[in-house]
């Protein structure tokens, strides 16, 4: 059996009702020299029954161990020179792999590729991308600081050499969240950043509780990943203090907003917002502080007044 050019790895957990759309978009790729690997991470639904309809797909099962372990397990069975990952609730544009492969060939010294994505409409994937004389549309981020400052690259768009993936040990299986951020930092540190396919090649389905969903817990894990990275590479903070300060301010602001939105204890919200403000003073951080200090009290007062005004 000949070696495929690209191995596509799809971790699945209780997504039997969604994975067919994902699989169909992968199998419909215009670049057909690929293998598709699905790893069931201990699902309790009818995923095995669904996979019977895809005999051309390699299907593996494991006891629930998290998405990192599922992706790594898939890679252990991969034979392709390149790896691409997609979550089981996302969908690809039909030319995604074709155009990413071309960009990887054009930028052989860049270790990581990804793509733009959108969550507006599945139908928005139905377009023909414009390909210029220099190849597919691309935005190059050639410095590690580009990854450090904005790590939300989207795992369903990732395109990477299998050897590079293995050289850094793959995804950290101790992480159930922010494992992608940790992987990007380890893969690109000391190397040339990443390139991004500059059209919406991925539809990220807005599913509550999905791998890409936003949460305060997610920001906590992301901040822990950054702190661990800096403990291992303290020289980066000495060399790029402004980048580190700006990045942590950005993360703490998003964390504070999430805490405020989900009604977590006020002290936690204030602490995160104050850290953001100290890092980079901004109106946005100040507004979170004001809302945390006064809005809850104001809403409570309004509620009490309404209750008091009701006729007994």
Secondary structure by P-SEA (a helix, b strand, c coil): cccccbbbbbbbccccccaaaaaaaaaacccccbbbbbbbccccccccccccccccbbbbbbccccaaaaaaaaaaaccccbbbbbccccccccaaaaaaaaaaaacccccbbbbbbbccccccccbbbbbcccccbbbbbccaaaaaaccccccccbbbbaaaaaaacccccccccaaaaaaaaaaccccccccccccccccccccccccccccaaaaaaaaaaaaaaaaaccccccccaaaaaaaaaaaaaaaaaaaaaacccaaaaaaaaaaaaaacccaaaaaaaaaaacaaaaaaaaaaaaaaaccc
